[in-house]
């Protein structure tokens, strides 16, 4: 079993990959927080944030096609809800589109949701693409993120691929019996498959839990090596936070 959906390029060699996970987490989470608190009319501020993300992406050597594909996976779910805002939000100038009316304030809200979602998702993708997932979890633990969150995330990362393998085996077994599941009357069979996958996952989780308890698991994962922050980590963190914070404060001063 080998899956690398989450951190496919985390083993590359680049200046960003060599940084401490804590420095990357602090810098990128600060960028996200500052971005989402920026007024939607501060167009140039969002250009600054996007520029910082692009520079980090270029320095990380992660393929642009990979980043775009991951962003495009998440954004449709956000835009499915946001696309209706211009038609429901009143205020400002209205534009008639046949039987519908679109308000300028609604378009502004749509822009606000779209740009902030894009930048935030890009930051998270960069963080996961430049840091091995176990190292990221240990870094968050050292930043005093609740251990419950990091433990659940670590288990999810370790075993979600086991469930994916199980689902793929069930799919191959059905296809070998000439079942495609493309017609509405085959929905019941698909439902049985989903229920079977759920029961198998639950049984596997119970076995894993009992095995870990038998081995004295106390809720923490051992760390292979302790890393310390270097000068480059502090420089990266300070420069990113300073640039985006300057852009945010400039909006307040206008």
N, C-alpha and C positions, 0 to 999 in steps of 0.2 A: 504494500500500500504506500503510495507516494502522492500527496496532494500539496500544492503550493498556491492555493487560491488567494491566501491572505498576504503572505510575505514572500512572494516569488523572487523578488530581487533584493531581499534583505542580506544576501551574502556577497553582494558586489563590493568592490573596493573603490571608495570615493571619499572625499573630505567629509561629506555628510554622514556616511556610514560609520566612520571612525569616531564620531562624536558620542559622548555619553548619552544613554537614553533619557536621563533626567534633563539634560540641557535641551534636547530636542522636544521633549514633552512640554517643558515650561515655555519655551519660545513659541511653539505652535499653538498651544492652548491659549497663551496670551494673545496671539494674533487672532484666534477665533473669538475670544471675549471682546476684544477691542473692535473687531469687525462687526459683530452683531449689535454693538451699542452705538454704532455710527449712524447718524441720520441718513435716510435714503437719498436726500438731495445732494449729499457730499460726494459728487461723482469722482472727483479727482482723488479723494481719500481711498476709494475702492480701487482706483488704478494703482495707488501705492501698495495696497495690500496684495493685489494680484501680481504686481511686479516682484514683490518679495517672494511670493510662492513660486513664481517662474524661475527666479534666480536660484532658489533652493533646489527646485526640480532639475535645473540644468547642472548644478554642482553635484547632484546625487547620481547622475548618469542613468537614471531610470528612464526607459523609453517613454517618449511622450504619448505614443499610441496606447501604451498600457495605462497610463494615468487617465487619458481621455475615456478609454473603455470602462474603467472603474467608475469615473464620475458619471458617465452616461447610464450606468446601471442603477445608480441611486436617484439621480435627479428626476426621472419620470414619475416616481412615486410622490415626490414633493410637488412637482408641477401639476400633477393630476388634480390636486386640491387647489393650488394657487391660481390655476388658469381661470377659475370661475370668479375670482375676486373682482376683476375689472367690471364684470356685469352686475355684481351685487353691491359693490362699494359705491356710494354716491358722493358727489362733491367735485368741484372744479368744472372744467369744460367737458361736455358730453359729445360723443361721436356716434352717429347712427350707423349700425351695420345691419341693414335689413330690418328685421323685427326687433333687434337687440340694440341697446345703447351702452356704450363703453365710456366710463368716466375717466378723466385724467388722473384723479386721485386713486382710482382703482388700478390704473396702469402703473402708478408710482408704487403702490403696495406690491404689485406683481414683480416689478423690478427689484424691490427691496428683498422679497423672499428669494428670488432667483439668484441674485448676485451673492447674497450672504450664504445661501446654501452651497453654491458652487465653491466659494472660497473655503468654507468650513470643511466640506467633504474633501476637497483637495488637500487640505492640511492633514486630515486624518489618514488619507491614503499615503501621503508622503511619509508620515510617521510610521505606519505599518510596513511600508515598502523599504525603508532604510534601517529598520531595527528588527532583529529576530524576535518573535513573539515572546519567548521565555524571558529574554533580556528586558523587553519592554515591561512585562509584568513585574519583574524584580525592581526595575527603575521606579515604577509607580508605587511599589511598596515602600521604597526608601524615601519617597515623597509623602509618605504617610497617607496614601490612599487606603481606605478601609480594606482590610484583608479579605473580607467577604466578597467584595467586588473582584479583586484580583484572583482569588481562588476559583470563583465561578467562571471567570473568563478563561483561566488556564485549563479547567476541565472542558469547557466548551471547545477550546482550540484543539485539545488532545483527542476528543471523542466525536466531534462533529464529522470528521472524515471517516470514522468507523461506520457511522450511520449512512454516510454517502455511499460507501462501499457496499453496505447491506442493500441499500435501495438499488444500486446498479446491478447487483447479483439478481435481485428479484425481477428487475426489468429484463435482463438477459434471459432469465428462465421463462418469462412470459413470451418474449419474442421467439424463443426456440419452439414454443407451442403455437406459433402463428397468431399471437395476440398483439394487437397494435393499440387498442384503447382509443380509437379515433371517433367512435360513434356514441351517441347519447345512451343507447341501450347497454353499452359496456361500462357505464358509470358505476354500476353496483360492484363489478369486479375490481375496478380501480379503488373504490372505497374499501373493499376487503383487503386490498394490498396495503393501503395506508394504515388501516387498523392493525394489520399484522406487523407492519414496520414499527408502529408505536409500541406494541406489546413486546416485540423483540428488543427494542431500545430500553424499555423499562426493565426487563429481565437482565439485560447486560449491565445497566446502571447499578442494579442491586448486587450483582456479582462483583463488580468492580469495587463498590463501596465496602462490601464484606472483606474482600481481599486486602484493601488498603487498611481497614481497621485491624485486621490480623497482623499486619506488618507495622503497626504502631503509628499510623499517619495521624499527625496532630493539627492538620490544617495549613501547614506551611510546606513549601517546596524547598529543598536544599539548593543553595547557590554554588555553582562550580567555582566561581572566582569573584572576589570583591573588587570592584572598580572604583576609582576615585576621580573626581572632576579635575580636568587639566586646564591649563590656561586657554587652550583653543575652545574648550567647552564654554568657559565664561565669556570669551570674546563673542562667540556665535550667539549665545543667549542674550548678551547685552546689546549687540548690534541690532538683532531682529526686534527686540522689545523697544529699543530706542527709536527705530525708524517708524514702526507702526504707532507707537505712542505719540511721536511728534505729529504724525498725520492726524491722529485723533484730537490732540490738543489744538492743532491749527484750526480745526472745525469749530471748536468752542470760542476761539479768539476772533473769528470772523464776525 
